Amino acid sequence: MSEMFDKAKETAQNVADQAKEAAQNVADQVKDTVGGLADDHGDKVSDAVKSAGDFVNDKTGGSLSGVTDKVSELTDTAVNAAKSVNDDSVAGQAADAAKDAADKATGA
């Protein structure tokens, strides 16, 4: 019985290690893709939103300037966040979840 338990524990640890590696790979790909798109096109998006806000403000006499300014600010924040995507936290959370699942499966 002990051999079966040891084998199950070893298998669970292997699965956890594979999940951690897979999570790291996916996080790296997401970081590269999102960060790259934000770096390449983020300023264009921010500029387009600002231009749209200027157009709306011009047509409404500025009555919606509070809204358009907030949308522009949120866009800039989102673009900057995308440029600084941190994959370590995502991969770390996935790795921790995989380890917890392995521990629960093996009773550790």
N, C-alpha and C positions, 0 to 999 in steps of 0.2 A: 504494500500500500504506500509505503514511503517513497518508493521509486516512482510510482505514478504521480504522487504529489510533486516530487522534485522535477519530473519531466514537464508537468503542467506549469510549474513555476518558471522553468527555463523557457518554455514556449511563450508564455505570457510576457516575459522580459524581452524576448526576441521581437515579438509583435510591437511592444512599446518602443523599442529602439527603432524599428522600421517606421513606426508612426511619427516618431520625433524627426527622423531624417526626411520623411515625406513632407511633414509640416514645414520644415526649414526650406526645402526646395520650392514648395508652393509660395511661401512667404517671400523668398528671394525673387521669384518670377513676378509676383504681384508688385513688389517694390520697384523692380526694374521697369515694368510696364507703366505703372501709375506715375512713378517719378519721372520717367522719360516723357510721357505724354504731357505732364504738367510743365516740365522744363521746356519742351518744344512748343507747346500751344497755350500754356496758362496765361501768358500776357495778352495773347489775342482774345481769349475768352473774357478776361477782365476788361480789356478795352472795348469789346463789343457790348458788354453789359453797361459800361459807363456811357457809351454812345447812345444806347437805347434809353437809358435814364435821362440823358440830356434831351433827347427827342421828346420823350414824354413830358418832361418839365417845360420844354418850349411850347408844346401844344396845350398844356393845361395851365400855363402861367405860373408854374412852380407849385401848384396846389398839392402835388403828390411828391414833392422833393424829399420829404421825410422817408417815404417808402422807397423811392428810387435810390436814395443815399444808403439806406439799410441793405437793400439788395446788392448794391455795388460793394459795400463793406463785407457782406457775407460771402460774396463771390471771391473777393481777394483773400479772405480767410481760408476758404476751401482750397483755392489754388495753392496758397502757401503751405497748407497742411499736406496736400498731395505731393508737393515738391520735397517735403521732408518726411516721407513715409518711413517709419521705423519697423523693420521686419523682426527685430529681436523680440519685441513684446508679443507679437502674434505667434511666432514660432515657439517662444517660451511657454505661452499659455497652452498651446496644442501639445507640447511635450509634457507639460505637467498633467494635463488631462489624460494623456496616454499612460503615463506612469501610475496615476491614481487608479485607472481602470485595471492595469496589470496587478497592482497591489490588491485591489478588491477581489480580482479573480483568483489570486493565489492565497488570499487570507493574510497577507503580510501587513 
